[in-house]
Amino acid sequence: MEKKERPGLFNRFLNVIERLGNRLPDPIVLFIILMVAILVASFFAGIAGLEAVNPADSETITAVNLLSGAGMVRILTEAISNFSAFPPLGMVLVVMIGIGLAEKSGYFEAAMRRAIEVSPKKLMLPAIILVGIIGNVAGDAGPIILPPIAAMVVMRLGYHPFVGLVMAYAAALGAFSANVIPGMSEALAMAFTVPAAQIINPDYTGNLLMNYYFTAVATVFLLFIIYYVTKKITVPRLGTYQGQETVSNEPLERKEVKALRWANISVILAAIFFMIFLVPENGILRNPETGSIVQESPFMDSIVFILTILFFIPGLVYGLVSGTLRSTKDFGRMLSDSMATMGSYIVLVFFAAQMLAYFSWSNLGPIIAIKGANLLEAVDASGIPLFIGFILLAGLINMLIGSASAKWAILAPVFVPMFMLLGYDPAFTQLLYRIGDSFSNPITPMLPYLPLLLAFAQKYDKNAGLGTLISALLPYAIVLFFAWSALLIVWYLLGIPVGIDGPIHLPES
């Protein structure tokens, strides 16, 4: 008999994580348990008078007992609004209209089959990773749109669909602060960095590109890092897909090639249409006051719906030309079928929205974050140990508070002035935070995309649980921490500015 090779130590560790994670209750039940735990914690924290001073405005934040009369009233009266106002819910459902039609009509499959027929296979995985990293300029669209597409692409390459899911998710979120195109993350970070720096220097201004040199280089560097983790850990560990979902390997028929050609032409024309309103300096999709494309512009506000249209149009054209869409009944069925797959996600979102709302109302998140920041400040570290400590603190807080702007609103008034007093420029401190906020993104349960990723995963394996995803994403988080940190240390030792008007050290007065 053939002797079975024993998995390595790291793979055994991941297998343990997967088993323990999958022993957790169903995600819906897990969120219910977390809801109860937060309510109980808020009761004891409120009774104990747990509080912390907010460095942003010097006001005292006090833990709120949600099991009080007022708390119970709020729980009952705001349950519906918690669900309906859950930020990614509408975005996900709207995007799925476009993605669903493009998938059900056969456009996605035909496009991927054709791309693989004419493209070197070695370039497909790096291309997905690059799209994931650069896609963060569009904000939330990347981790929502890319993983299901990537799953179908990697199946065509002979890999397990989970490879595409976790690789794309890790690229979109684990490298969130890396990009060659300045976007929303830069604007959000700067909005809190500048006021925090003005506590020490009232004349400080900052700019959107003060981290650009570092983040542009990190884009290329992390592409190779994520590709390495995928090839060396994810692909071997997940093995061959044994499920029922399949993607055809036969070459496209002439009718399919024709339909694909017209579908691609249609999406190009649609993109040109939007560019007409975006490229001119007075374009209606730009900020009417500043002319900016990325800061408070109609383009960024409508990016999700624009992407939906850019998926919807080629899906419609492909279906009409190829014959997969022959009647209005086919049209309605395709859209309904795509939405039907989101049923479990919608139920999950209801309970996730309540849990996140309770955590926010209780004030436990900010209090924990502030006390953690004070602890790091009390250690009085300096140099590289201080940088790594701050990155780890930001990553740890990311496990409790998902919003990047909310975390930085709390941390910036503490650490930007503190680092300035130590001689470090606010641009450098902002970069440290953005690294810490990025590497742990793939595994934080406080981002609403993880339940969505689970819904995608269960399409291929109904038994997949949070443990399955966390164990597959954990190697990315670990390696990304060391990769981001190593790049930072080298950059710091070389003394290269991190961006335009973004030195590491403050100029000597």
C-alpha positions, -999 to +999 in steps of 0.1 A: +000+000+000+011+035-007+022+054+023+003+086+029+025+116+034+019+133+068+009+170+065+034+195+078+032+213+112+016+244+097-010+225+078-018+205+109-023+237+128-047+250+101-066+217+102-071+222+139-083+258+133-107+245+107-120+217+129-125+240+159-140+267+137-165+243+121-175+231+155-189+265+162-227+268+159-243+278+126-233+314+119-268+326+125-268+310+160-232+323+165-243+359+160-273+353+183-248+341+210-226+372+204-257+394+207-264+379+241-228+381+252-226+418+243-258+425+262-244+407+293-210+424+290-228+458+287-247+451+319-216+444+339-196+472+323-224+497+329-228+486+366-191+488+371-190+523+355-164+513+329-153+544+310-125+560+290-116+595+278-120+601+241-088+617+229-106+633+200-127+656+221-116+649+257-151+637+265-156+607+287-171+576+270-191+555+295-202+519+290-240+518+284-261+490+300-283+478+272-303+456+296-317+488+312-352+500+304-339+525+279-317+499+263-345+474+259-367+500+243-339+508+218-333+471+211-370+467+203-377+499+184-345+500+162-343+463+152-358+469+118-337+500+110-306+481+121-313+456+094-326+478+067-298+504+072-270+477+073-245+494+049-235+465+026-270+449+024-284+471-004-251+472-021-248+434-022-284+429-035-280+456-062-247+443-074-261+407-075-287+419-101-259+427-125-237+398-115-266+374-115-277+382-150-242+380-163-237+346-146-271+331-155-270+342-191-236+325-195-216+356-201-192+351-172-185+315-181-181+323-218-157+352-210-136+331-187-135+301-211-124+324-239-098+342-217-083+309-207-083+297-243-062+326-254-042+335-223-013+319-205-026+302-174+003+314-154-010+350-156-045+343-144-039+341-106-017+372-106-043+391-126-070+383-101-048+394-072-039+427-089-076+434-096-083+427-059-056+451-047-064+479-071-101+473-067-100+488-032-101+522-049-138+515-054-143+510-017-166+481-008-171+467-043-139+446-044-146+421-016-182+418-028-178+414-065-144+397-071-145+365-049-174+348-067-159+357-101-125+344-090-140+311-078-153+305-113-120+315-129-099+291-108-123+263-114-115+267-151-078+264-142-084+231-124-082+245-088-107+243-060-132+272-061-123+281-025-088+291-038-104+319-059-127+329-030-100+333-003-073+346-026-095+374-040-109+382-005-074+384+009-061+406-019-091+430-017-089+433+021-055+422+033-038+446+009-065+472+014-041+502+019-019+493-011-028+509-044-014+528-074-046+548-077-054+571-048-089+566-035-114+565-007-090+550+019-065+578+015-093+604+019-108+588+050-074+585+067-063+620+060-096+634+073-085+623+108-048+626+105-048+664+098-069+675+128-049+652+151-016+667+138-029+702+143-031+695+181+007+698+180+012+720+149-018+741+140-003+749+105-001+712+094-021+705+062-011+671+048-023+658+015-040+629-002-007+614-016+014+616+015+016+577+016+016+572-021+052+561-027+050+533-001+015+521-011+024+521-048+054+499-042+034+477-018+009+470-046+035+451-066+052+436-035+021+422-020+009+409-053+039+385-052+033+377-015-003+368-020+005+348-051+032+329-031+008+321-003-018+309-028+006+286-047+025+273-017-002+270+010-038+275-003-037+254-035-020+223-020-041+224+012-075+227-005-066+200-031-091+189-058-127+200-059-151+171-055-184+190-056-211+191-081-206+226-095-187+224-128-174+247-155-173+234-190-139+227-206-151+225-242-142+253-266-168+279-273-192+274-302-193+300-330-226+314-317-210+318-283-180+336-296-202+360-315-224+367-285-192+372-264-179+397-289-210+418-289-213+416-251-177+429-248-184+457-273-215+466-253-196+469-220-169+490-237-196+514-251-212+516-216-178+524-200-172+551-226-206+565-219-197+569-182-163+582-190-179+611-210-193+623-177-162+616-157-131+627-177-139+663-185-130+688-157-166+698-154-180+663-157-212+657-138-197+627-120-170+648-104-172+668-072-190+699-083-169+721-061-134+706-062-136+686-095-122+656-076-131+621-089-125+603-056-134+628-028-172+632-022-179+628-059-211+615-076-189+589-092-178+574-059-213+576-045-227+557-076-197+533-082-217+502-070-247+510-093-223+518-122-206+484-117-240+468-116-249+483-150-215+473-164-223+437-155-259+439-164-255+452-200-231+425-213-251+398-195-282+410-213-265+413-247-249+379-244-281+362-235-300+378-264-273+370-290-265+335-278-301+325-273-299+317-236-323+346-230-353+340-253-382+356-235-392+380-207-398+349-186-362+338-190-351+373-180-372+373-148-361+337-140-324+346-143-328+375-120-349+356-095-325+326-095-295+349-087-314+365-058-325+331-045-289+323-037-287+353-013-315+340+010-292+327+037-271+358+035-301+380+041-311+361+072-276+362+084-274+399+079-304+405+102-287+390+132-252+404+123-267+439+120-282+436+155-250+423+170-229+452+155-256+477+166-255+464+202-217+466+202-218+502+190-245+513+215-227+497+244-196+519+238-175+488+245-156+490+213-142+526+217-135+519+254-115+488+246-097+506+218-088+537+239-075+516+268-054+495+244-039+526+229-031+540+264-014+507+273+009+509+242+016+546+250+025+536+286+051+511+274+071+540+261+087+520+233+106+537+204+118+530+169+109+497+151+095+480+183+071+509+187+061+507+150+054+470+151+035+473+184+013+500+170+006+479+138-003+449+160-025+471+182-044+484+151-048+449+139-061+437+172-086+466+174-096+457+139-110+424+153-134+445+174-142+475+153-144+469+115-147+505+103-113+519+094-124+555+098-140+548+132-108+532+145-086+560+132-110+587+146-101+572+181-065+564+176-053+594+156-057+620+183-036+598+206-008+584+183-003+612+158+006+638+185+026+612+204+046+602+174+051+639+165+066+645+199+089+616+192+099+632+159+078+613+134+058+629+106+020+624+107+022+608+073+043+580+087+020+575+117-009+573+093+009+547+073+015+526+103-022+526+111-032+517+076-008+487+076-023+475+109-058+480+096-051+460+065-033+428+074-060+415+098-089+424+076-093+389+060-100+373+094-119+399+113-155+390+120-164+427+123-164+432+086-198+424+070-182+407+040-173+375+059-209+363+060-212+370+023-180+351+016-195+322+036-226+323+014-205+321-017-185+292-002-216+272+007-226+273-030-197+249-036-197+231-002-229+232+019-208+220+049-184+249+048-183+269+080-165+299+094-137+276+104-132+266+068-128+302+058-108+314+087-083+285+084-079+293+047-076+330+053-053+328+083-021+321+063-027+353+043-032+374+074+000+360+091+022+363+060+008+398+052+017+410+086+053+400+082+054+412+046+039+446+053+062+450+084+093+439+065+087+464+037+081+491+063+113+483+082+134+484+050+117+516+040+124+532+074+160+521+075+166+536+040+149+568+051+128+571+020+097+595+022+065+575+023+047+598-001+045+633-016+054+657+013+053+626+035+087+623+052+094+597+079+108+623+104+096+658+110+119+684+097+142+699+123+132+734+133 
